[in-house]
Amino acid sequence: MQEFDFIVVGAGSAGFAAARTARDLGKRVAFVDPGPLAGLCILRGCMPSKTLLRSGELAQLAREAHEYGVGAKIEGFDWARMMARKREIIQGFTDYRVDGIRAFPVFEGPAHFVSGHEIEVGGQRLRGQRFLIATGSVIQHPEIPGLAETGFLTSDQVLELERPPKDVIVLGGGYVATELGQFLHRMGVPATFVQRSPHLLSSEDPDVGDALAGCFRAEGMTVDTGTAIERVFTRHGRKVVAYRHGGQIREAEAEEIFFALGRRPNVDGLALESAGVTYNRYGVDVDRHMRTSNPDIFAAGDVAGRFQLVHVAIHEGEMAARNAFLPQPENVDYSLVAAHAVFTDPQVAVVGMRERDLVAEGRRYLKGSYPFDDLGKAISVGLTKGFVKMLADPRDGRILGVAIVGAEASDLIHEAIALMYFKATVDDVVRMPHLHPTLAEIMTYPAEEIAEALAAERSAQAAGAGGVTA
């Protein structure tokens, strides 16, 4: 039986980050993974999807070029070339990551725990002082009557389509649904979104999801939110989704259905019970140190069920490895690391607290917002969709959260992350120089709005105090 200080079960982003961290601490590390190696982000997630989204962006730019005095037209789509480009790029990422993984001992095949310190893979038993479970997530199985019988596409299949369908019904309104649904629409596949929640991006504030839905509708997509799906069936060779909306039964019909209603933790077959590790449908139970119910086993990434984001998985993996071996444990803090972006058009990016969180807590806050269609640079270049919203503490103006719906939101949000990292206030933002004309200038306007409200509140308090003193 081979023995290691740290056995990482899963060679995706969380596992790879943890393995490198443990190695830097001088530990003997091994990977256990069923393959293919490299992880969801590279193989079937972030990277292939963003590669394809670029094709959709270029197609939309061609459609809108006449507005800028440029004659352009789309003569067709070379789907095979687009997919070949994607495969070529992803192969480069994969080769690089696999080289890094194979710098460690790798045991490939399905694995299951035999005890709290032993795991079996491919008929071979390994013993570890500490373990990390980083097996990621898998697509949630559908629970909609008739869907399995009718057939559907998952995100994995959309990323590998040999040809686009004539039209598509998108079941879902989250990150994957909105990104790939818009991509298909821009590639000439009319898309209808059927979303259960009251707005797209149900985990965000309603104004964020509603703004994105408005942009989708303006682009020609059908978006029905607040629905209850009744059943799915086939009619005349077409797939039909029957759903309740506004008290009425509606039907959407298309050649294909894109099922994008979420993912679940990948724990099947691991026999976590044998290792004394508890879990539920949301993920493996972990504490603030990423430790499971077995103190020698940690979990990180999608399988831990907190945030299905690669940069979060990396953060959790690194922290889990340090906490597994260092005497002073670190507490995971998601206040900034859980910042995220959705690569639709317009993009969506959020950091810190959402307005709905503050309302739920009964916490007072000040809010400022500003639309892109009133920003000079945005008007000049035709990037006028969306807005920026900033939330601040009414006591001192400290920034609590920022949400951006708009062009380059995934990059613009980093100013907000930096501001919050240094515990900046809205007054700090107002005093900071911002180049003109830039999209980044938009951050100053909600800050000014809050700063003015804060100043007025302070003046009123001072006047009141002065009156009492007098």
Secondary structure, DSSP 8 states (H G I E B T S, - for coil): -EEEEEEEE--SHHHHHHHHHHHHTT--EEEEE-S-TT-HHHHHSHHHHHHHHHHHHHHHHHHHGGGGT---------HHHHHHHHHHHHHHHHHHHHHHHTTS-EEES-EEESSSSEEEETTEEEEEEEEEE---EEE----STTHHHH--B-HHHHTT-SS--S-EEEE--SHHHHHHHHHHHHTT--EEEE-SSSSSSTTS-HHHHHHHHHHHHHTT-EEE-S-EEEEEEEETTEEEEEEEETTEEEEEEESEEEE-S-EEE--TTS-GGGGT--EETTEE---TTSB-SSTTEEE-GGGG-S---HHHHHHHHHHHHHHHH-SS-----HHHHT-EEE-SSSEEEEEE--HHHHHHHT---EEEEEEGGG-HHHHHHT----EEEEEE-TTT-BEEEEEEEETTHHHHHHHHHHHHHTT-BHHHHHHS---SS-GGGGGHHHHHHHHHHHHHHHHHHHHHHHHHH-
